[in-house]
Amino acid sequence: MKNKIKHHRFIKGEITQQELAEKAGVTRQTIIAIEKGAFNPSVRLALKISKILETEVENLFFLEEND
């Protein structure tokens, strides 16, 4: 699964990974892993992140054609 979290953090006012992590209740390492595509968040966490970044979850996460 791919994501556009980094792009939306910038749009939101350059929110840092640490700030996003604190608001979502996870570690910065978790946000890093999600942004790199090394970790797929739970539905609950994906929804939390989308709410924090004020966008639809579909705007943040998407499948590649071969997924």
C-alpha positions as CSV (number, residue, x, y, z in Angstrom):
1,M,0.0,0.0,0.0
2,K,1.3,3.5,-0.9
3,N,0.5,6.7,0.9
4,K,0.7,10.5,0.6
5,I,1.0,11.3,4.3
6,K,4.2,13.3,3.9
7,H,2.5,15.4,1.2
8,H,-0.5,16.0,3.3
9,R,1.7,16.9,6.4
10,F,3.2,19.6,4.2
11,I,-0.2,20.9,3.0
12,K,-1.5,20.9,6.6
13,G,1.2,23.4,7.5
14,E,4.3,21.4,7.7
15,I,3.2,19.3,10.6
16,T,6.2,17.2,11.7
17,Q,6.3,13.4,12.0
18,Q,6.6,13.9,15.8
19,E,3.5,16.1,16.0
20,L,1.5,13.7,13.9
21,A,2.7,10.8,16.0
22,E,1.7,12.5,19.2
23,K,-1.7,13.5,18.0
24,A,-2.3,9.9,16.7
25,G,-1.0,8.3,19.8
26,V,1.8,6.4,18.2
27,T,5.6,6.8,18.0
28,R,7.5,8.8,15.4
29,Q,9.0,5.5,14.3
30,T,5.5,4.2,13.4
31,I,4.8,7.3,11.3
32,I,8.2,6.9,9.6
33,A,7.5,3.2,8.8
34,I,4.0,4.1,7.4
35,E,5.4,6.9,5.2
36,K,8.1,4.5,3.9
37,G,5.5,1.8,3.1
38,A,7.2,-0.6,5.5
39,F,4.1,-0.8,7.8
40,N,0.4,-0.7,7.0
41,P,-1.6,1.0,9.7
42,S,-4.7,-0.5,11.2
43,V,-8.0,1.0,9.9
44,R,-8.4,2.8,13.2
45,L,-4.9,4.4,12.9
46,A,-5.5,5.3,9.2
47,L,-8.8,7.0,10.1
48,K,-7.1,8.9,13.0
49,I,-4.3,10.1,10.7
50,S,-6.8,11.2,8.0
51,K,-8.8,13.1,10.7
52,I,-5.7,14.9,12.0
53,L,-4.6,15.8,8.5
54,E,-8.2,16.9,7.6
55,T,-8.6,14.8,4.5
56,E,-10.4,11.6,3.5
57,V,-8.6,8.3,4.1
58,E,-8.8,7.6,0.4
59,N,-6.6,10.7,-0.2
60,L,-3.9,9.3,2.0
61,F,-3.7,5.6,1.3
62,F,-4.1,3.7,-2.0
63,L,-3.2,0.4,-3.5
64,E,-0.8,0.0,-6.4
65,E,-2.2,-1.8,-9.4
66,N,-0.2,-5.0,-8.6
67,D,-1.5,-5.1,-4.9
